[in-house]
Amino acid sequence: MLYRHTEKVDSQELRSGAEEVRFTVRVEELDSVQPELFCCLYKTQEGHYSAFSPYLQLEHQRDAAPTRSIPSFPPPVLSVQPSSGAVKRGDMLFFRCTVPSLLSQPQSQSSYNNKPVTFLLLRTPEGTALTSIVPQPQASQVSNSDPQLGVFTVGPVRGGEEGEYTCIYQITKKRGLVNSTLSNTVQITITDALPMPTLVLQQQTDVWHLLCTGSPAYPGAVFSLYLADNELPVTTHHATLTHHQAIFPVPVQDAPLALYQCQYSVLLERKWGNSERSLPLAVIKGTSLPSSPDASGVDWPLVLGSFSAVVLFLCSVALIAVVAHRKVKAAAEEKKKRQDAQFWTQVHAHDHVVDLTLRRTSFTSQEWSGLDTTTETASRSPLWNPVSTFTTPIHPMR
């Protein structure tokens, strides 16, 4: 609802879940006695009304004095804790909007009271160009007696606080409140969406290097190596699209002991997401002091998993070999049985019964001697086959 002084001049009902509305009003010639003051308020779905906003005074620029300008005030300075602007879900953000010191100096020739009476924290969400005031109680302004200081607390962070933050202050003029220009921009990002990397010291062919390993779910990330408590990286490395690791040579260090950390960044949609820094790794010239028991660089779950896979493969090969041997042996036995059966079938096919009739006869001595010779010759005849009972009929001699 929009009010001119105490009279409501317009209202709009939100249907799409937006957080702001725009009003258009026609302003007539301003009265030099009574200034044009506008304010607004809103009502929640539960029927609760908010407080009135500060009045906004419109100043009419007359044609007779086109060069008249509205006095401008120096922009404030916005800072945040943590200073990096990177937070995790559940953390708190502390903003401080500081008024330039020149406003605190007395201005004897000025008829205005240049003391800020209100500080406002503004946020522009990621991917949008809409700037809105961070509502209460999401941003709670700490009560302060010093007019040059405005402190805001945002949190606990739930995931929708990412974006660009600025602040303004308002000064009371004899006709109303005047806004200052925008402060510098502070970028807030949420980092716990990316798992923490690990940093270990490894040796390959007598050369020591630092290995930073990120999440396998984000290959092709940009890895950065830091000295602990240092904002700027020592060096960076862009991993390939199929790797989630980066190898850094151990930097040349003057101190005998140095603590190193690594971090990786991934382009998520249209913005960069940063992981937390790894645990500090202490490096001494020639030796290393791992920051955790897992910093030995040995991935025991991977080793055990690989060993189990090899054992399972060997067992499978052995089982296949046993089954194949049994099948070959059974096939050989079956073939031998078929050959034996075929052999005995052929043998029995040659067998037949011969009817032998013995007749009594008498021989003379000469005939007997001739019979012996014939019998001996017959016994040596190759027509007799020992396999069959009889192969050739024997005819009695007359």
LOZALO-428067 format. One line per field, with one value per residue (C-alpha): residue number from 1; residue in three letters; x, y, z. Coordinates in Angstrom, 1 decimal. Layout:
// LOZALO-428067
paro	c(NUM	...)
nutor	c(ala	...)
east	c(X	...)
north	c(Y	...)
up	c(Z	...)
***
This chain:
// LOZALO-428067
paro	c(1	2	3	4	5	6	7	8	9	10	11	12	13	14	15	16	17	18	19	20	21	22	23	24	25	26	27	28	29	30	31	32	33	34	35	36	37	38	39	40	41	42	43	44	45	46	47	48	49	50	51	52	53	54	55	56	57	58	59	60	61	62	63	64	65	66	67	68	69	70	71	72	73	74	75	76	77	78	79	80	81	82	83	84	85	86	87	88	89	90	91	92	93	94	95	96	97	98	99	100	101	102	103	104	105	106	107	108	109	110	111	112	113	114	115	116	117	118	119	120	121	122	123	124	125	126	127	128	129	130	131	132	133	134	135	136	137	138	139	140	141	142	143	144	145	146	147	148	149	150	151	152	153	154	155	156	157	158	159	160	161	162	163	164	165	166	167	168	169	170	171	172	173	174	175	176	177	178	179	180	181	182	183	184	185	186	187	188	189	190	191	192	193	194	195	196	197	198	199	200	201	202	203	204	205	206	207	208	209	210	211	212	213	214	215	216	217	218	219	220	221	222	223	224	225	226	227	228	229	230	231	232	233	234	235	236	237	238	239	240	241	242	243	244	245	246	247	248	249	250	251	252	253	254	255	256	257	258	259	260	261	262	263	264	265	266	267	268	269	270	271	272	273	274	275	276	277	278	279	280	281	282	283	284	285	286	287	288	289	290	291	292	293	294	295	296	297	298	299	300	301	302	303	304	305	306	307	308	309	310	311	312	313	314	315	316	317	318	319	320	321	322	323	324	325	326	327	328	329	330	331	332	333	334	335	336	337	338	339	340	341	342	343	344	345	346	347	348	349	350	351	352	353	354	355	356	357	358	359	360	361	362	363	364	365	366	367	368	369	370	371	372	373	374	375	376	377	378	379	380	381	382	383	384	385	386	387	388	389	390	391	392	393	394	395	396	397	398)
nutor	c(met	leu	tyr	arg	his	thr	glu	lys	val	asp	ser	gln	glu	leu	arg	ser	gly	ala	glu	glu	val	arg	phe	thr	val	arg	val	glu	glu	leu	asp	ser	val	gln	pro	glu	leu	phe	cys	cys	leu	tyr	lys	thr	gln	glu	gly	his	tyr	ser	ala	phe	ser	pro	tyr	leu	gln	leu	glu	his	gln	arg	asp	ala	ala	pro	thr	arg	ser	ile	pro	ser	phe	pro	pro	pro	val	leu	ser	val	gln	pro	ser	ser	gly	ala	val	lys	arg	gly	asp	met	leu	phe	phe	arg	cys	thr	val	pro	ser	leu	leu	ser	gln	pro	gln	ser	gln	ser	ser	tyr	asn	asn	lys	pro	val	thr	phe	leu	leu	leu	arg	thr	pro	glu	gly	thr	ala	leu	thr	ser	ile	val	pro	gln	pro	gln	ala	ser	gln	val	ser	asn	ser	asp	pro	gln	leu	gly	val	phe	thr	val	gly	pro	val	arg	gly	gly	glu	glu	gly	glu	tyr	thr	cys	ile	tyr	gln	ile	thr	lys	lys	arg	gly	leu	val	asn	ser	thr	leu	ser	asn	thr	val	gln	ile	thr	ile	thr	asp	ala	leu	pro	met	pro	thr	leu	val	leu	gln	gln	gln	thr	asp	val	trp	his	leu	leu	cys	thr	gly	ser	pro	ala	tyr	pro	gly	ala	val	phe	ser	leu	tyr	leu	ala	asp	asn	glu	leu	pro	val	thr	thr	his	his	ala	thr	leu	thr	his	his	gln	ala	ile	phe	pro	val	pro	val	gln	asp	ala	pro	leu	ala	leu	tyr	gln	cys	gln	tyr	ser	val	leu	leu	glu	arg	lys	trp	gly	asn	ser	glu	arg	ser	leu	pro	leu	ala	val	ile	lys	gly	thr	ser	leu	pro	ser	ser	pro	asp	ala	ser	gly	val	asp	trp	pro	leu	val	leu	gly	ser	phe	ser	ala	val	val	leu	phe	leu	cys	ser	val	ala	leu	ile	ala	val	val	ala	his	arg	lys	val	lys	ala	ala	ala	glu	glu	lys	lys	lys	arg	gln	asp	ala	gln	phe	trp	thr	gln	val	his	ala	his	asp	his	val	val	asp	leu	thr	leu	arg	arg	thr	ser	phe	thr	ser	gln	glu	trp	ser	gly	leu	asp	thr	thr	thr	glu	thr	ala	ser	arg	ser	pro	leu	trp	asn	pro	val	ser	thr	phe	thr	thr	pro	ile	his	pro	met	arg)
east	c(0.0	1.3	0.5	0.9	1.3	-1.5	-3.8	-3.6	-3.2	-2.6	-2.3	-1.3	-1.8	1.1	0.2	3.5	5.4	7.4	9.0	8.6	6.1	6.4	3.9	3.3	1.8	1.2	2.9	1.3	3.1	4.7	3.6	6.4	4.7	3.9	6.4	5.4	6.0	5.4	5.6	4.5	3.7	2.6	0.2	1.1	-1.1	-1.9	-3.3	-0.4	0.6	4.2	5.5	5.5	8.6	10.6	9.1	10.4	10.4	10.1	11.8	10.5	13.0	11.8	12.3	13.7	16.6	17.4	21.0	19.8	21.2	20.4	23.3	25.1	26.8	29.8	29.0	29.4	31.8	30.5	32.5	31.6	32.8	34.1	36.1	36.2	32.4	32.4	30.2	28.6	25.0	24.3	27.0	26.3	27.2	28.1	27.9	29.2	28.1	30.6	29.9	32.9	34.6	34.0	30.4	31.4	33.2	31.1	29.7	28.9	27.6	25.2	21.7	21.2	21.8	24.2	23.9	22.7	19.5	18.9	21.1	19.7	21.3	20.5	20.8	20.9	20.3	22.5	21.2	18.9	19.1	16.5	17.9	15.8	16.2	17.1	13.9	13.7	14.3	16.6	18.9	18.8	20.4	22.4	21.5	24.4	24.9	27.5	25.7	28.7	28.3	25.6	25.9	23.7	23.5	22.3	21.7	21.8	22.6	20.1	21.1	19.3	21.7	24.1	24.4	25.8	25.3	25.4	24.3	23.1	22.4	19.7	20.3	17.6	17.1	14.7	12.2	12.7	15.1	17.7	19.4	23.1	24.7	25.3	28.4	30.9	29.7	30.3	29.9	28.5	28.9	28.0	30.9	29.6	28.0	31.4	33.2	36.5	39.6	42.6	46.2	49.0	52.8	53.9	57.2	57.7	61.1	62.9	60.8	58.4	55.1	51.8	48.7	45.3	42.3	38.7	35.4	35.0	31.6	33.3	36.0	37.8	37.9	40.4	42.7	44.5	47.4	47.6	49.9	47.9	46.2	47.0	44.3	46.1	47.0	50.6	49.7	46.7	46.1	43.2	42.5	41.4	37.8	38.4	40.4	39.6	43.2	46.0	49.7	51.7	55.5	56.6	57.2	60.6	60.3	62.6	61.2	62.1	58.4	55.4	51.7	49.9	46.2	44.4	41.0	39.1	36.5	33.7	31.6	28.0	25.5	26.6	28.6	31.7	31.4	34.4	35.1	36.5	40.2	41.8	43.3	46.7	49.7	53.0	56.0	59.6	62.5	63.1	60.4	56.6	54.4	51.0	48.1	46.0	46.4	44.9	47.6	49.8	48.4	47.3	43.6	43.0	39.4	40.5	43.3	41.0	38.3	40.9	42.2	38.6	37.9	41.1	40.2	36.7	38.0	40.4	37.7	35.4	38.2	38.8	35.2	34.9	38.0	36.5	33.2	34.9	37.1	34.2	32.3	35.3	35.9	32.2	32.3	35.4	33.8	30.7	32.7	34.6	31.4	30.1	33.3	33.2	29.5	30.3	33.2	31.2	28.4	30.8	32.3	28.9	27.9	30.6	29.7	27.6	27.0	28.4	26.9	29.6	28.7	31.3	31.3	33.1	35.5	38.5	41.8	44.6	48.2	48.9	45.8	46.5	49.9	48.3	45.7	48.3	49.9	46.6	45.7	49.0	48.6	45.1	46.2	48.6	46.0	45.4	41.7	41.2	40.3	40.8	38.3	35.3	34.1	34.5	35.0	35.1	33.1	35.2	34.1	34.7	37.2	36.0)
north	c(0.0	3.4	6.5	10.3	11.8	9.9	9.2	5.9	6.5	3.0	-0.7	-3.9	-7.6	-10.0	-13.2	-14.6	-14.6	-11.4	-9.4	-5.9	-3.8	-0.7	2.2	4.9	8.2	11.6	14.4	17.9	21.2	20.9	23.2	25.2	25.1	21.3	18.9	15.7	12.8	9.2	6.0	2.4	-0.7	-4.3	-6.9	-10.6	-13.5	-13.9	-10.4	-8.8	-5.2	-4.1	-0.8	2.2	2.7	6.0	8.9	9.6	13.2	14.3	17.6	19.3	20.7	24.1	25.3	28.6	26.8	23.8	23.6	23.0	19.8	17.7	17.5	14.2	12.4	10.1	6.4	4.2	1.4	-2.1	-5.0	-8.5	-11.2	-13.6	-11.3	-13.9	-13.9	-17.7	-19.3	-22.7	-23.5	-22.7	-19.9	-16.3	-13.2	-9.9	-6.8	-3.4	-0.2	2.6	6.2	8.2	10.3	13.6	13.5	13.6	16.9	20.0	22.0	25.4	26.8	23.8	24.1	20.3	17.8	15.4	12.6	9.3	8.2	4.9	2.2	-0.2	-3.4	-4.3	-7.7	-8.6	-12.4	-14.4	-14.3	-11.4	-7.6	-6.9	-5.2	-5.4	-4.5	-7.5	-7.8	-8.1	-10.2	-11.8	-8.8	-7.4	-4.0	-3.8	-0.8	1.6	5.0	6.0	7.3	6.4	2.7	0.3	-3.4	-6.1	-9.8	-12.3	-15.9	-18.7	-19.2	-21.6	-21.5	-18.5	-15.8	-15.9	-12.8	-9.2	-7.0	-3.2	-0.7	2.9	5.4	8.1	11.7	14.0	17.2	19.9	18.5	14.8	11.9	11.7	8.5	8.2	6.5	2.8	1.4	-1.0	-4.5	-7.6	-11.1	-13.8	-17.5	-20.8	-23.3	-26.4	-27.6	-28.9	-31.6	-30.7	-31.8	-33.7	-32.6	-35.1	-35.1	-37.9	-38.9	-40.1	-40.9	-39.1	-35.9	-34.7	-33.1	-32.1	-34.0	-32.3	-34.6	-33.2	-34.9	-37.4	-35.8	-32.6	-33.5	-30.7	-28.4	-25.5	-26.3	-23.7	-24.2	-21.7	-21.0	-21.2	-17.9	-16.4	-15.1	-15.3	-18.7	-19.8	-21.5	-22.8	-25.8	-26.7	-30.4	-32.3	-33.2	-36.7	-36.0	-34.6	-34.3	-31.8	-32.2	-29.3	-29.2	-28.3	-24.5	-23.2	-21.9	-19.8	-21.0	-24.5	-25.2	-24.2	-25.0	-25.6	-25.9	-26.5	-25.7	-26.4	-24.4	-25.6	-23.6	-24.4	-23.1	-19.5	-19.0	-20.4	-22.6	-22.9	-25.7	-25.3	-25.4	-28.7	-29.4	-27.8	-29.9	-29.2	-29.5	-29.5	-29.4	-33.1	-34.5	-34.0	-33.9	-35.1	-33.2	-36.3	-40.1	-40.4	-38.1	-41.1	-41.1	-44.8	-45.3	-48.5	-48.9	-48.8	-51.3	-53.7	-53.3	-54.1	-57.1	-58.5	-58.0	-59.9	-62.8	-63.0	-63.0	-65.9	-67.9	-67.4	-68.5	-71.6	-72.5	-72.2	-74.4	-77.1	-77.1	-77.2	-80.1	-82.1	-81.5	-82.6	-85.7	-86.7	-86.1	-88.3	-91.1	-90.9	-91.2	-94.2	-96.0	-95.3	-96.7	-99.8	-100.4	-100.1	-102.5	-105.2	-104.8	-105.4	-108.4	-110.1	-109.4	-111.8	-114.7	-117.7	-121.3	-124.2	-127.7	-130.3	-133.9	-136.5	-139.7	-142.8	-144.1	-146.3	-145.4	-147.4	-146.6	-144.9	-142.9	-142.1	-140.7	-138.7	-137.4	-136.3	-134.2	-132.7	-132.0	-130.4	-128.2	-127.4	-126.4	-124.0	-122.5	-118.8	-119.2	-119.9	-116.8	-117.1	-114.2	-116.1	-119.5	-120.8	-118.7	-121.4	-124.7	-127.8	-130.6	-134.2	-136.0	-139.1)
up	c(0.0	-1.0	1.1	0.4	3.8	5.6	2.6	0.8	-2.9	-4.3	-3.4	-5.1	-4.3	-4.9	-6.7	-8.0	-4.7	-5.6	-2.8	-4.2	-6.2	-8.2	-8.0	-10.5	-9.4	-11.0	-9.2	-9.5	-8.9	-5.5	-2.8	-1.3	2.1	2.3	0.7	-1.1	1.2	0.3	2.4	2.1	4.2	3.5	5.0	5.3	4.4	8.1	8.1	10.1	9.0	8.9	10.1	7.8	5.8	6.2	4.2	0.8	-0.1	-3.8	-4.8	-7.8	-10.2	-11.5	-15.0	-13.7	-12.1	-14.2	-12.8	-9.3	-7.9	-4.9	-2.5	-2.7	0.2	0.0	-0.2	2.9	3.2	3.7	5.2	6.3	8.6	7.5	5.2	2.4	2.2	2.0	4.6	5.3	6.1	9.8	10.0	10.7	8.6	10.3	8.1	9.1	7.2	8.0	7.3	5.8	8.4	6.6	7.6	11.3	10.8	11.8	8.9	10.3	7.1	6.5	7.7	7.6	10.3	8.5	11.0	9.6	11.2	9.4	7.8	5.2	4.0	0.3	-1.5	-5.2	-5.6	-7.9	-11.5	-11.0	-11.3	-8.6	-5.5	-2.3	1.3	3.5	5.6	9.4	11.3	8.7	9.1	12.5	13.0	16.2	18.3	18.3	19.8	17.2	14.1	11.9	12.5	11.3	12.1	10.7	11.5	8.9	9.6	10.4	6.7	5.1	1.4	0.0	1.2	-1.7	-3.8	-3.8	-0.7	-0.5	2.0	2.2	5.0	5.3	6.5	7.8	5.9	6.9	4.4	5.2	4.7	1.9	0.8	0.3	-2.7	-2.7	-0.9	-2.3	-3.2	-1.0	-2.6	-0.4	-1.4	0.3	0.2	1.9	-1.4	-2.4	-0.2	1.4	-0.6	0.8	0.5	0.9	0.3	-2.1	-3.7	-7.3	-8.7	-5.9	-6.5	-3.8	-4.8	-3.2	-4.4	-3.9	-4.4	-4.8	-5.1	-8.0	-8.7	-9.9	-12.5	-14.4	-11.4	-10.9	-8.0	-5.9	-3.5	-0.5	2.3	5.5	6.5	3.1	0.9	-2.4	-3.9	-4.4	-7.7	-9.5	-11.8	-14.1	-14.0	-17.2	-17.7	-16.6	-13.4	-10.0	-8.8	-9.2	-8.6	-7.3	-7.0	-3.5	-3.6	-2.7	0.8	2.9	6.3	7.5	8.1	6.1	6.3	3.0	2.1	-1.2	-2.6	-5.8	-7.7	-10.0	-12.4	-11.3	-13.9	-14.2	-11.1	-9.5	-6.4	-4.0	-1.7	1.8	2.2	3.1	6.4	6.9	5.8	7.5	5.1	6.4	4.0	3.2	5.4	6.1	9.1	8.0	9.6	10.0	10.1	6.6	5.1	4.2	0.8	1.0	0.1	2.1	1.0	-2.6	-1.9	-0.1	-2.8	-5.6	-3.7	-3.2	-7.0	-7.9	-5.5	-6.9	-10.5	-9.8	-8.1	-11.1	-13.5	-11.3	-11.2	-15.0	-15.5	-13.2	-15.0	-18.4	-17.3	-16.1	-19.4	-21.5	-19.4	-19.6	-23.4	-23.7	-21.7	-23.8	-27.0	-25.7	-24.8	-28.3	-29.9	-27.7	-28.5	-32.3	-32.0	-30.3	-32.7	-35.6	-33.8	-33.2	-36.8	-38.0	-35.7	-36.9	-35.9	-38.1	-37.9	-37.6	-38.3	-37.2	-39.2	-38.4	-41.1	-41.4	-43.0	-44.3	-43.2	-46.5	-46.3	-42.7	-43.5	-46.3	-43.9	-41.5	-44.2	-45.2	-41.6	-40.9	-44.0	-43.0	-39.5	-41.0	-43.3	-42.6	-43.1	-39.4	-37.4	-33.7	-33.0	-34.4	-33.5	-37.0	-40.1	-42.8	-42.7	-42.4	-44.7	-43.7	-45.9	-47.6)
***
